[in-house]
Amino acid sequence: MSQLGEIQQAILNDDLGAVASLDVPESYRGVTVHKDEADMFHGLESRDKDPRKSLHVDEVPTPELGPGEALIAVMASAINYNTVWTSIFEPVSTFKFLERYGRLSPLAKRHDLPYHVVGSDLSGVVLRTGVGVHNWKAGDEVVAHCLNVELEGPDGHNDTMLDTEQRIWGFETNFGGLAEVALVKANQLMPKPDHLTWEEAASPGLVNSTAYRQLVSRNGADMKQGDVVLIWGASGGLGSYATQYALNGGAIPVCVVSSPEKAEICRKLGAELIIDRNAEGYRFWKDENNQDPKEWQRFGKKIRELTGGEDPDIVFEHPGRETFGASVYAARKGGTIVTCASTSGFMHQYDNRYLWMNLKRIIGSHFANYRESWEANRLIAKGLIHPTLSKTYTLEDTGQAALDVHRNAHQGKVGVLALAPEEGLGVRNHELREKHIDGINAFRNV
């Protein structure tokens, strides 16, 4: 049996104490993009770029373990939009990130390779820890958040997201989670929620933490009870967590979706105010260069019909170019537009009169610091927020999983099995699971 096979068997047999005595494998399988293929989609529109052509499953060497780091046996991972961006080499090739990181120090040089092992989520078991790590040991069941931060300068010590050397693991660094083994900093690790399977536990990390900071944290919108929260893509990877946080926090979500099926998911989560943008036929752009303010007005009227005449206190933004003009218009006077992404385009346009004359605010929000990520994971572990996993693929089919997300042909989150041989494994607390099984399965079989 191979070294990875022995590790896998020990985990599946719940013999976690034996993991420390097993040898670390010299290599493992990881999902990669190749530097010499960075121009493979040149001249194609984004929608025509196919992640199945650029994402490979390669046998790669296990990286050197540095101080303050950990090697993880990955049981499962998940797809995020940054994996889609990586796979289609937009807005830039991620090899530019790896080259820059590699210039930082001799240890960081490990990341500058002709291949990039991708993925910013995982659940798994600690294999080894580097010098100086004391909170984690071999055999611990963990999940990882994706903030990679150096913290040698002063800027990050109030909020680690402001550190000058802050990066997203598996996107701006190498050795990510879509693999059988991953390299993380020890301060990325959090306890695996024990009522979830490996694939369920792997799926919340990036999007759950992002939604928490963006909506709940004082670093984001600082949502309060009674706030009307407009949520774009409310059944998607980010929006599904924003919807849960709004409901849990006593806010009033207005969920924007694109189909009756997605509307039904929001209702299952407990939301009542839902706009099917396709059914309503909103066209915020007249053509490539000009938006239609009358459509903003029609959209705002629809929101007020649902809320009893109230405009949103908070707009939870992530589509970007396609919706941003409508978002700035729709927010109430003194309201907040908080944005964390631009999946429909990075160059936003809006009518600034609606911003300055109505004293609105635009807040940029990017992932989350360790404390915010820990708090978000704690809510998952307590069964107060649930994973939104809808479908799980094998490591070999990661390209198809990424294509689903690229084409918005998915609900919630899409998972990927690594060392876990099948779905449904890894549950420790069956009583808590049974209590919340409907919430855990809300996105299944939709």
C-alpha positions as CSV (number, residue, x, y, z in Angstrom):
1,M,0.0,0.0,0.0
2,S,1.3,3.5,-0.8
3,Q,2.1,6.0,1.9
4,L,-1.0,8.1,1.0
5,G,-3.0,4.8,1.0
6,E,-1.9,4.1,4.6
7,I,-2.8,7.6,5.7
8,Q,-6.2,7.3,4.0
9,Q,-6.9,4.0,5.8
10,A,-5.8,5.3,9.2
11,I,-8.3,8.3,8.8
12,L,-11.1,6.1,7.5
13,N,-10.5,3.7,10.4
14,D,-10.6,6.6,12.9
15,D,-7.1,5.7,13.9
16,L,-6.0,9.3,13.9
17,G,-3.4,8.8,16.5
18,A,-1.4,6.7,14.0
19,V,-1.1,9.5,11.5
20,A,1.9,11.0,13.2
21,S,3.9,7.7,12.9
22,L,3.2,7.4,9.1
23,D,5.6,8.7,6.6
24,V,4.7,11.8,4.6
25,P,4.4,10.9,0.9
26,E,7.0,12.3,-1.4
27,S,4.3,13.2,-3.9
28,Y,0.6,13.5,-4.3
29,R,-2.1,14.2,-6.9
30,G,-3.2,17.8,-7.3
31,V,-5.4,19.9,-9.6
32,T,-3.1,22.2,-11.5
33,V,-2.8,24.8,-14.2
34,H,0.4,25.0,-16.3
35,K,2.4,28.1,-16.9
36,D,3.1,27.2,-20.5
37,E,-0.6,27.1,-21.2
38,A,-1.4,30.6,-19.8
39,D,-2.2,31.9,-23.3
40,M,-4.3,28.9,-24.4
41,F,-7.6,30.9,-24.4
42,H,-6.2,34.0,-26.1
43,G,-8.8,35.7,-28.2
44,L,-11.8,33.9,-26.7
45,E,-14.6,35.5,-24.8
46,S,-14.7,34.6,-21.1
47,R,-17.9,32.6,-21.5
48,D,-16.2,30.4,-24.2
49,K,-13.2,29.5,-22.0
50,D,-13.4,25.9,-20.8
51,P,-11.8,24.9,-17.4
52,R,-11.9,21.3,-18.5
53,K,-9.1,22.1,-21.0
54,S,-6.8,24.0,-18.5
55,L,-7.2,22.1,-15.2
56,H,-5.1,18.9,-15.0
57,V,-4.7,16.3,-12.3
58,D,-0.9,15.9,-11.9
59,E,1.4,14.0,-9.6
60,V,3.4,16.7,-7.9
61,P,6.2,16.7,-5.3
62,T,5.3,17.4,-1.6
63,P,6.5,20.8,-0.7
64,E,9.0,21.5,2.1
65,L,7.4,22.2,5.4
66,G,8.4,25.6,6.8
67,P,8.1,27.2,10.3
68,G,4.6,28.0,11.3
69,E,3.1,25.8,8.6
70,A,1.2,22.5,8.4
71,L,0.8,19.7,5.8
72,I,-2.8,18.5,5.6
73,A,-4.2,15.2,4.2
74,V,-7.1,16.6,2.2
75,M,-10.3,14.6,2.4
76,A,-12.4,17.0,0.4
77,S,-12.3,20.5,-1.1
78,A,-14.7,22.8,-3.1
79,I,-14.9,25.1,-6.1
80,N,-14.8,28.9,-5.7
81,Y,-15.0,31.5,-8.3
82,N,-11.2,32.2,-7.9
83,T,-10.6,28.6,-9.2
84,V,-12.6,29.6,-12.3
85,W,-10.6,32.7,-12.7
86,T,-7.4,30.7,-12.3
87,S,-8.5,28.1,-14.9
88,I,-9.4,30.7,-17.6
89,F,-6.3,32.9,-16.7
90,E,-8.4,36.0,-15.9
91,P,-8.1,38.8,-15.1
92,V,-4.4,37.8,-15.2
93,S,-2.5,34.6,-15.0
94,T,-2.0,33.5,-11.4
95,F,1.6,32.7,-12.2
96,K,2.2,36.5,-11.8
97,F,1.0,36.1,-8.2
98,L,3.4,33.2,-7.7
99,E,6.3,35.0,-9.2
100,R,5.8,38.0,-7.0
101,Y,5.4,35.8,-3.9
102,G,8.5,33.9,-4.8
103,R,10.6,37.1,-4.7
104,L,9.6,37.7,-1.0
105,S,11.9,35.2,0.7
106,P,13.9,32.0,0.1
107,L,11.0,30.0,1.7
108,A,8.4,31.7,-0.5
109,K,10.4,30.8,-3.5
110,R,8.9,27.3,-3.2
111,H,5.6,28.7,-4.6
112,D,7.1,30.0,-7.9
113,L,6.8,26.9,-10.0
114,P,5.7,26.1,-13.6
115,Y,2.5,24.6,-12.3
116,H,0.0,25.9,-9.8
117,V,-1.9,23.6,-7.4
118,V,-5.2,25.4,-7.0
119,G,-8.0,25.4,-4.5
120,S,-9.0,27.6,-1.5
121,D,-11.0,25.2,0.6
122,L,-10.3,22.0,2.4
123,S,-11.3,19.6,5.1
124,G,-8.9,17.0,6.3
125,V,-6.4,15.8,8.9
126,V,-3.1,17.4,10.0
127,L,-0.1,15.3,8.8
128,R,2.8,17.4,10.1
129,T,3.4,20.8,11.7
130,G,6.4,23.0,11.3
131,V,8.7,24.5,13.9
132,G,6.8,26.8,16.2
133,V,3.3,25.4,15.8
134,H,1.7,24.5,19.1
135,N,-2.1,24.7,18.7
136,W,-2.3,21.8,16.2
137,K,-0.8,18.3,16.0
138,A,-0.8,15.4,13.6
139,G,-4.2,13.7,13.6
140,D,-6.3,16.8,14.3
141,E,-9.4,17.0,12.1
142,V,-9.5,20.5,10.5
143,V,-10.8,22.9,7.9
144,A,-8.8,25.7,6.5
145,H,-9.7,29.3,5.7
146,C,-7.8,30.9,2.8
147,L,-6.0,33.9,4.3
148,N,-2.3,33.6,3.8
149,V,-0.6,36.5,5.7
150,E,3.0,37.2,6.6
151,L,2.4,39.8,9.4
152,E,6.0,41.1,9.5
153,G,4.9,44.6,8.9
154,P,2.7,46.9,11.0
155,D,-0.3,47.3,8.7
156,G,-2.0,44.0,9.4
157,H,-1.9,44.0,13.1
158,N,-5.2,45.7,13.6
159,D,-6.9,43.7,10.8
160,T,-4.8,41.0,9.0
161,M,-6.7,41.7,5.8
162,L,-4.8,45.0,5.6
163,D,-1.3,43.4,5.8
164,T,0.8,44.4,2.8
165,E,1.7,40.7,2.2
166,Q,-1.9,39.3,2.5
167,R,-2.7,36.6,-0.1
168,I,-5.5,34.2,-0.8
169,W,-4.1,30.6,-0.4
170,G,-4.5,28.4,-3.5
171,F,-5.1,31.5,-5.7
172,E,-2.2,33.8,-5.0
173,T,-0.1,31.0,-3.4
174,N,0.6,27.5,-4.5
175,F,-0.1,24.1,-2.9
176,G,-3.9,24.7,-2.6
177,G,-6.7,22.5,-1.4
178,L,-7.9,20.8,-4.6
179,A,-5.4,18.0,-4.0
180,E,-4.6,15.0,-1.8
181,V,-2.1,17.0,0.3
182,A,-2.1,20.8,0.9
183,L,0.4,23.2,2.5
184,V,-1.1,25.9,4.8
185,K,0.0,28.3,7.5
186,A,-1.1,27.0,10.9
187,N,-3.1,30.1,11.5
188,Q,-5.4,29.1,8.7
189,L,-6.6,26.1,10.6
190,M,-9.9,25.7,12.4
191,P,-11.7,22.7,14.0
192,K,-13.8,20.6,11.6
193,P,-17.5,20.8,12.5
194,D,-18.1,17.3,13.8
195,H,-21.6,16.9,12.6
196,L,-20.7,17.3,8.9
197,T,-19.2,15.0,6.3
198,W,-15.9,15.8,4.8
199,E,-17.4,17.3,1.7
200,E,-19.9,19.4,3.7
201,A,-17.2,20.7,6.0
202,A,-15.0,21.6,3.1
203,S,-17.6,23.7,1.3
204,P,-18.3,26.8,3.6
205,G,-14.7,28.1,4.2
206,L,-14.1,30.8,1.7
207,V,-17.7,31.9,1.0
208,N,-18.9,31.6,4.6
209,S,-16.1,33.7,6.0
210,T,-16.4,36.2,3.1
211,A,-20.2,36.7,3.7
212,Y,-19.6,37.0,7.4
213,R,-17.1,39.9,7.1
214,Q,-19.0,41.5,4.2
215,L,-22.4,41.6,6.0
216,V,-22.0,41.0,9.7
217,S,-18.6,42.3,10.8
218,R,-17.9,45.9,11.7
219,N,-15.3,45.7,9.0
220,G,-18.1,45.3,6.5
221,A,-21.7,46.4,6.5
222,D,-22.2,45.9,10.3
223,M,-25.7,44.6,9.8
224,K,-28.3,45.1,12.6
225,Q,-31.7,43.8,13.4
226,G,-34.4,45.1,11.0
227,D,-32.1,46.0,8.2
228,V,-33.5,45.4,4.7
229,V,-30.7,43.6,2.9
230,L,-30.7,43.2,-0.9
231,I,-28.8,40.0,-1.8
232,W,-27.7,39.4,-5.4
233,G,-27.4,35.7,-6.3
234,A,-29.1,34.8,-3.1
235,S,-29.0,31.0,-3.7
236,G,-25.4,31.0,-4.9
237,G,-22.1,30.3,-3.1
238,L,-21.9,33.7,-1.4
239,G,-25.5,34.7,-1.4
240,S,-26.8,31.6,0.3
241,Y,-24.7,32.4,3.3
242,A,-25.7,36.1,3.2
243,T,-29.3,35.0,3.2
244,Q,-28.7,32.8,6.3
245,Y,-26.8,35.6,8.1
246,A,-29.6,38.1,7.4
247,L,-32.2,35.7,8.7
248,N,-30.2,34.7,11.8
249,G,-29.4,38.4,12.6
250,G,-33.0,39.6,12.5
251,A,-32.6,41.4,9.2
252,I,-35.0,41.3,6.2
253,P,-33.4,39.7,3.1
254,V,-34.6,40.6,-0.3
255,C,-33.3,37.7,-2.4
256,V,-32.5,38.2,-6.1
257,V,-32.3,35.0,-8.1
258,S,-32.5,33.9,-11.7
259,S,-35.0,31.0,-11.7
260,P,-38.0,29.5,-9.9
261,E,-35.8,26.7,-8.6
262,K,-33.4,29.2,-7.0
263,A,-36.3,31.1,-5.6
264,E,-37.5,27.9,-3.9
265,I,-34.1,27.3,-2.3
266,C,-34.3,30.8,-0.7
267,R,-37.8,29.9,0.6
268,K,-36.4,26.7,2.1
269,L,-33.8,28.8,3.9
270,G,-36.7,30.9,5.4
271,A,-36.6,34.0,3.1
272,E,-40.0,35.4,2.0
273,L,-39.1,38.4,-0.2
274,I,-37.8,37.2,-3.5
275,I,-37.2,38.7,-7.0
276,D,-36.7,36.4,-10.0
277,R,-34.8,38.8,-12.2
278,N,-35.3,36.7,-15.3
279,A,-39.0,36.5,-14.8
280,E,-39.2,40.2,-14.3
281,G,-37.1,40.8,-17.4
282,Y,-34.7,43.3,-16.0
283,R,-32.1,44.7,-18.5
284,F,-29.9,47.1,-16.7
285,W,-27.8,47.7,-19.8
286,K,-29.2,49.1,-23.1
287,D,-26.0,48.1,-24.9
288,E,-22.4,47.4,-24.1
289,N,-21.7,51.0,-23.0
290,N,-25.0,52.4,-21.7
291,Q,-27.1,51.5,-18.7
292,D,-30.9,52.1,-18.5
293,P,-31.8,54.2,-15.4
294,K,-35.5,53.4,-16.0
295,E,-34.7,49.7,-15.3
296,W,-33.1,50.8,-12.0
297,Q,-36.3,52.6,-11.2
298,R,-38.4,49.6,-12.0
299,F,-36.2,47.4,-9.9
300,G,-36.4,49.8,-7.0
301,K,-40.2,49.9,-7.3
302,K,-40.3,46.1,-7.1
303,I,-38.2,46.1,-3.9
304,R,-40.5,48.7,-2.3
305,E,-43.5,46.6,-3.2
306,L,-42.1,43.7,-1.4
307,T,-40.8,45.6,1.7
308,G,-43.8,47.8,2.2
309,G,-42.2,50.9,0.8
310,E,-38.6,50.5,2.2
311,D,-35.4,50.7,0.3
312,P,-32.4,48.5,1.2
313,D,-30.3,49.5,4.1
314,I,-27.6,47.2,2.7
315,V,-26.9,45.9,-0.8
316,F,-24.8,42.7,-0.8
317,E,-22.9,43.1,-4.0
318,H,-20.7,40.6,-5.9
319,P,-21.9,40.4,-9.6
320,G,-20.1,43.7,-10.3
321,R,-20.4,45.4,-13.6
322,E,-23.8,44.1,-14.6
323,T,-25.6,45.1,-11.4
324,F,-23.6,47.8,-9.7
325,G,-25.4,50.8,-11.2
326,A,-28.7,49.3,-10.0
327,S,-27.2,48.6,-6.6
328,V,-26.1,52.2,-6.0
329,Y,-29.5,53.4,-7.1
330,A,-31.5,51.0,-5.0
331,A,-29.8,51.5,-1.7
332,R,-31.7,53.8,0.7
333,K,-30.5,57.3,1.6
334,G,-27.5,56.8,3.9
335,G,-27.4,53.1,2.9
336,T,-24.4,50.9,2.2
337,I,-23.3,49.0,-0.9
338,V,-20.7,46.4,0.2
339,T,-18.9,44.6,-2.5
340,C,-16.5,41.6,-2.5
341,A,-16.3,40.5,-6.1
342,S,-17.1,41.3,-9.8
343,T,-18.1,38.0,-11.4
344,S,-19.7,39.8,-14.4
345,G,-16.9,42.3,-14.9
346,F,-14.5,44.5,-12.9
347,M,-15.1,47.9,-14.4
348,H,-18.1,49.2,-12.6
349,Q,-20.2,52.2,-13.7
350,Y,-22.9,54.0,-11.7
351,D,-24.5,57.4,-11.5
352,N,-22.5,59.2,-8.7
353,R,-25.4,61.6,-8.0
354,Y,-27.3,58.8,-6.3
355,L,-24.2,58.2,-4.1
356,W,-23.1,61.6,-3.1
357,M,-26.4,63.4,-2.9
358,N,-28.0,60.6,-0.9
359,L,-25.0,60.1,1.4
360,K,-24.6,56.4,0.5
361,R,-21.4,54.4,1.1
362,I,-19.5,51.9,-0.9
363,I,-17.4,49.5,1.2
364,G,-14.9,47.1,-0.3
365,S,-14.7,43.7,1.5
366,H,-12.2,41.0,0.8
367,F,-12.4,37.6,2.4
368,A,-12.0,37.8,6.2
369,N,-9.4,37.9,9.0
370,Y,-8.7,34.8,11.2
371,R,-11.0,36.0,14.0
372,E,-13.9,36.6,11.5
373,S,-13.2,33.2,9.9
374,W,-13.2,31.5,13.3
375,E,-16.5,33.1,14.3
376,A,-18.1,32.1,11.0
377,N,-16.8,28.5,11.4
378,R,-18.1,28.4,15.0
379,L,-21.6,29.2,13.7
380,I,-21.3,26.3,11.3
381,A,-20.1,24.0,14.1
382,K,-23.0,25.0,16.3
383,G,-25.6,24.3,13.5
384,L,-26.6,28.0,13.3
385,I,-25.4,28.3,9.8
386,H,-25.5,25.4,7.4
387,P,-23.3,24.4,4.4
388,T,-24.9,24.9,1.0
389,L,-23.4,22.0,-0.8
390,S,-25.5,20.8,-3.8
391,K,-23.2,18.4,-5.7
392,T,-19.9,16.7,-5.3
393,Y,-17.4,15.6,-7.9
394,T,-14.2,13.5,-7.9
395,L,-10.8,15.1,-8.1
396,E,-10.6,13.9,-11.7
397,D,-13.7,15.8,-12.6
398,T,-12.7,19.1,-11.1
399,G,-12.7,20.7,-14.6
400,Q,-16.4,19.9,-15.0
401,A,-17.1,21.2,-11.5
402,A,-15.3,24.5,-12.3
403,L,-17.3,24.7,-15.6
404,D,-20.5,24.4,-13.7
405,V,-19.6,27.4,-11.6
406,H,-18.3,29.3,-14.6
407,R,-21.6,28.9,-16.4
408,N,-23.7,29.4,-13.2
409,A,-25.2,25.9,-13.8
410,H,-25.0,25.1,-10.1
411,Q,-26.7,25.9,-6.8
412,G,-24.9,26.9,-3.6
413,K,-21.4,25.2,-3.4
414,V,-19.9,22.5,-5.5
415,G,-17.7,20.0,-3.6
416,V,-14.7,17.9,-4.7
417,L,-13.6,14.6,-3.0
418,A,-9.9,14.1,-2.5
419,L,-8.8,11.3,-0.2
420,A,-12.4,10.6,0.9
421,P,-13.4,7.7,-1.4
422,E,-17.1,8.5,-1.2
423,E,-19.6,11.0,0.1
424,G,-21.1,10.7,3.6
425,L,-17.9,10.0,5.6
426,G,-16.4,11.9,8.6
427,V,-19.5,12.5,10.8
428,R,-18.7,12.4,14.5
429,N,-21.8,14.0,16.1
430,H,-24.8,12.2,14.7
431,E,-27.2,13.7,17.2
432,L,-26.4,17.3,16.2
433,R,-26.5,16.3,12.5
434,E,-30.0,14.7,12.8
435,K,-31.3,17.9,14.5
436,H,-30.2,20.0,11.5
437,I,-30.4,17.5,8.6
438,D,-33.0,19.5,6.7
439,G,-30.8,22.6,6.7
440,I,-27.8,20.6,5.8
441,N,-29.6,19.1,2.8
442,A,-31.4,22.2,1.7
443,F,-29.4,22.5,-1.5
444,R,-29.3,18.8,-2.4
445,N,-31.3,17.4,-5.3
446,V,-32.5,20.8,-6.5
